[in-house]
Each structure stands twice: as C-alpha cells, then as structure tokens.
C-alpha cells in the first residue's frame, strides 16, 4: 500500500471511530436526560472505548501524513 493510500485509510478509520464516540456520547446524554443512569454508564463506557481507539488512530494517521 502506498503511503498516500495508507494515510487515507488511517484518517478514514479515525473519523469512523470519532463518529462512533459521538454517537455514544449523544446516547449517554439522552440517558441522563431521561434519568436512566445505568444506561448512561454503559453508553459512557462505550464512548470512552471509542474515543480511545479514535485517539490512537488519529495519532497514527497524522504521523503517517507527516512523513
């Protein structure tokens, strides 16, 4: 895979992970608004996991682009 294609793929993966994190954050907020604290906790955990993956992919993608 060329560096350009690799960088593109990495940035797309990071974006997908960030979008997933945002989805989980919105769900957690909705659960809080509905006073469903247990569900909010689960969505928050999912948001944290997605955010961590997004951060790692972002670092890799940006590092690849900087080469």
N, C-alpha and C positions, 0 to 999 in steps of 0.2 A: 504494500500500500504506500502511495506517495505521501510525503509529509503534509501536503495540502489536503488530501483526502482524509488522512488520519486526523488532522486538526479539525476538519469539518465534522467528522463523526463524533469526535470528543466534545465539541461545542454543542452538537445536537443532543448528545446524551446528557450533558449538564443542564441544558434547557428543559429536557423532559423531566429530569429529577427535580428541578426548581418548580416546575408546574405541578408535579405531584405533591411537593411540600406545601405549595399554596393551597391546593385542594384540601389537604388535611388540616391546614390552619383555619380555612373557612369553615370546615366541618366542626372543628373544636369550638370556634366562636359561636356557631349555631347551637351547639350543645350547651354551652354556657348560658346563652340567651334563653334556652328552654329549661335551665336548671337541671340538666342531665349531666351531673358531674362525673359519673363513672364513664359515660360515653366520651365526654370531653377529654378525660385522661387517656383513653385509648387513642383518640384522634391526635392528641398531643404527642404521644409516643411515636405514632406513625409519621407525624410531621418532623419530629426530631431525627428519625431514621432517614427520611428522605432528604432532609436538609444536610445531614452529614454526608450522604452519598453525593449530593449536588456539589457540596464544597470540595470534595475530593476530585470529582470530575472537572470542576471549574479550574482548580489548580493545575491539573494535568493538561487540560485543553489550552489554557493560557500559556503554560510553559512550552507547549508544543508550538504554539503560534509565535512565541518569542524567539524561536530558533532561527 
